[in-house]
Amino acid sequence: MRKYLVILLLVSACTSKTYQIVSFQTSFVETNSQLAEDSSAIRLIAPYKKQLDGQMNKVIGYAAKEILNGRKQNETLLGNLVADICYDRAKKEAKIPIDLAFVTFGGLRTSIPAGEIKVSDIFELMPFENELVLLEVDAEIIRQLFDYLAYTRNIAISNSKVLIENDKVKDVLINGEPIDNQKTYYIATSDYLANGGDNMAFLNKAKKIIFLNVKIRDMIIEAIMQENQAGRKIDASVGGRVEVR
């Protein structure tokens, strides 16, 4: 038995003679060599593979340096970049005040290389079909979120700051203001985390979840393309969001 890469394509007809790949997924399967080397199957897949390769190899922008990710860190370049992209897109889509955005380091599977950024790089970074959502929450859930951050060191945040002393949250600022017990907050994150993924069951107590109908992967691609069109390279920095004493 041999292991082969299988590409499942979803193809739509644009005209009677042209087609467009609208989505795809890949997986590895074990099969015999006779089936894998069937020339008719190869001929059938070839035109779609060529189109897919062309789409995946498209350069969408440039990184000023390698945008690194990691685990068990206070901040990462990639985490801050993606959290900011989520925050900015949520403000645009929802057209209501967004208080903060967050993603987990574990949900970002690779780093962004220095120099050319291809579509395939972002598919490797974000291989999931996660969507951007808003959670309407009270102050108690905000506190639980930052307690989780202090304990796991697995969260990147945007539009907020936290001070941690002896692995406990000492202070939190959201949009420059301390947590207000009377305030309703709006958090942007992924639908996976909003539904309690990564042991964040406390988010299930949100008052409301609002779907923004945009995939996080698509959102990252679009943000990079917009920066490229403006003549700017993608860059990120760390420091000032998570302070540990």
N, C-alpha and C positions, 0 to 999 in steps of 0.2 A: 504494500500500500504506500502511496505517496500523498503528501499534503499539498494542496493547490489553493491559490487565492481565487475566490469566486466573487465577482462583482455583480450585485443585483441592481439593475437600472430601472428607474421609472421614467418612461419616455412618453412625451405628448406630441401629437401631430400639430405642426404649425400650419402646413398646407398639405395638399394631397401627396406631395413628394418630399417634403422636408420634415424633420423631427428635431425636437429639442430635449436634452436630458434635463429633467427638472429636479431629480434627486437620485441618490445612490447610497448603497451601503455595501460594506465588504465583510467577508468572513473567510476563514480557512476551513476546508473540509478535506477529509481523506477519501481518496478514490483510487481506482486502478488506472494505470497508465494508458490503457486502450481508450477509455472514456475521455480522459483529459486531452489526449492527442487526436481526438476525432476532428478531422479537417473541416467537416461541415460545421461543427460547433464553433471552431476558430473563425471560420469565414463569417458566421452569423454575428459574432461578438466584435470582430475587428473594427467596423466603422464606428460603433459606439465607444469602444475603447479609445480610438483615436480622438474622438470628440471630447471624451472625458479627460484624457491626458492633456489636451489643449486647455481645457478649463482649469484643471488643477495646477498647471505650470504657469498660469498667467501671473505676471508681476503686478501687484496692487499698490505697492509703496516701498519705502525704504526705512530701515531702522538706523538711528544714529550710532547705536551700540547694541550689544546683545541684551535683550530684555529678559532677565533671568527670573525664574520662579524657584520655589523651594518649599520645604515643609518645616514646621516647628520654628518659625522665625517671627520676629515682631512685624516686619514689613518686607515685601519683595517688590522689585521693579514691576514685574508683570501683574502682580496682585493689585498694586495701586493703579496701574494703567487700566485694567479691565474694570475695576470698581468705579473709576472716574467715567469710563465709557458708559457703564450702566446708569450712573447718576445723571449724566448729561442727556442720554437718550430717554430716560424716564421723564425728565422735566419736559422734553420736547413732545413726547407722546401723550402724556397725561394732562399737561397744561394746568397742573395744580402744584402747589409747593411740595417739593420732595425733600424730606429731612436728611436722609442718608441712603447710601447704597452699600452693599457688601457682597463679596464672593468668598469662596474658600480656596485656599491654595491647592487643595487636593483635587478640585474640579478643573484645574488648569493643568493639562497633562504634559506639556513641554514648554520650552522657552521660545521666544521669537529671536531668530538669528540676526546678527548684524548685517547690514547691507540689504540686498533684495528680499522682499517679503512676498511669497507666493501664496495663492489660495490654498494650496496643499499644506502650507505651514499652519494656517489657522484651523484647517480640518484636523490636523494632528494635535493642536493645542486644545481644541474644543470638539471632540468627536461625538458629543452627545447632542440630542435634539432639544436641549433645554430652552425654555422661553423666559423672557423677562416679565416679571409680574410686580405688582405693588401690594404691600400688606398694610392694612390700616390697623395700628396697634396702640395700646396704652403704654404708659411710662414703665409699668412693671415688666412688660416684655422687652422693652429697650434695655432695662437693667439686666435681665437674663441673657440677652444677646452679648452684652459686654462682659458679663461674668464668664460666658462660654468662651469668648475671645481670650480672656486672661488665663483660662484653664487649658485651652487647646493650642493656642498660638497658631491657629489655622485659618484666620479671617483677615481679609483685606478690606479696609473701610474707606469711604469717601465722604467728604463734607462733615467729618467728625474727628475728634481726638480723644484719646484715653490715656490716663496715667495709671500705671500698675505698680504697686509696692508689695513686695513679698507675695507675689502671685495673686494678689487681690486688687480689685478695682478701687482706686483711690478717688478718681475724678473723671467725669465724662463731659465733653462739650460737643454739642451738635449745632452746627452753624454758628459757632462761637458762644452758645448759650448753654447753661447747665440743664439737666433733665428737669422738666416741668411736670409735676404729678397730675396736673389738670389738663395737660395737652394731649391731643390725638396726633400720633406720628404716622408718617407714610414712609415705608422702607421699600427700596427697589432691590430685588434679588432674583434668583432663578426659581422656577416653579418647583424644581426638585427640592431645594432647601426650604421653600415656603411650605411644602407638604411634609416637613419633618425629617428630610434627609440629613445624613451625617450627624445623627443623634440630636437633632434640633427640634424635638417634639414640642417644645414650648411655643414654637411658631404656629402650631395648630390652633392655638387659642386666639389668633388674630381675629379682629372684629369682621374683617372683610378681606378678600383677595380679588385683585383687579388684574385681568389678563390684558396685556398690551399688544398681543398678536405679533411679536417679533422674536425670532430666535436669537439667542445671544451670539452664536457664531456669525450669523449674517450681520448682526450689529457691529461686531468687531471688524469684519471685512469692510463694511461701509465706512466706518470711522477712519480706517487706514487709508482708504481710497480718497476720502475727503481731504485728509491732511496732504496726501500726495498731490491732489489737484490744486491745493493752495501753495504748493512748492515747499512744503515742510516735511521733515523726516519725523518718524515716530520716536519719541523719547519718553523717559520716565525717571523719577527720582524717589528716594526713600528718606525718611526722617520727618519728624513732626506730627505724625499721626498716632503712633503708639510709642509712648515713653515708658521705660521700665527703670525702676530704681531699686 
